[in-house]
Amino acid sequence: KQWYQRRVRVLKSAQILATREVEGYVVERAALPVKGWTHLLRKVISLLPPGRPVYMFGALNETELIDAYRCGCHCVDTSFLSRYATQGMALVSSQPNESPAVTSQPVAVDEKFGPSLADAVPASKAQKSEKSDAKRGVKLVFDGMVEAGGSRIMDLKDKSLVRQFVGFEEGCECFTCSRHTRAYVHHLFNTNEMLGPTLVSLHNLHHVRGLVKRIREAVESGIDLTDWKV
């Protein structure tokens, strides 16, 4: 009953705002239900006049960001990236078993940027675990790799990264990955240094910027985002 009343209020609000001369619209994620929120968001956008930007505030994760664009939003809040960063969670694209690990063996070091990802020595395949971290809302699937909100995330607080002298993700050209290693950032979190969350925020912003760029290219190409694969 509570969610039904909220749905009625949201739709009524959209109908009223549609009659006003405004430059654009803001939809707050918290005003939408936990489940089935995309259906309500599509309904809200259908009630609004076309040609005006719709901004969704309060996306909880990367999956919700993508779903918001699929529903017709033009701009989506990404403050969840900073929240992830403060918890030591870096968004990555590679599958957990593709993420290179490093043993105690030495790696070649570039004088300017540090260890090269190509020179990393793969460690033995990590064992799957069913452990969960309720406090941070993540599920451990591989050492140093977790799942949260439908995204693949590197847990930089994990002890398995202590000797991984490579960037967060192979091929990533962000400031953090091109200049620092997993082991170093893990050390920053282990000693509660403010630089740790800052470096992870830079990586997460670069990651999502690339994602949004691909979404924009898909829209410009006339691709229907409903069936679009990330």
Summary of the structure (lengths in Angstrom):
residues: 230
radius of gyration: 20.5
end to end distance: 35.4
largest distance: 66.8
contacts: 648
relative contact order: 0.12
helix: 43%
strand: 14%
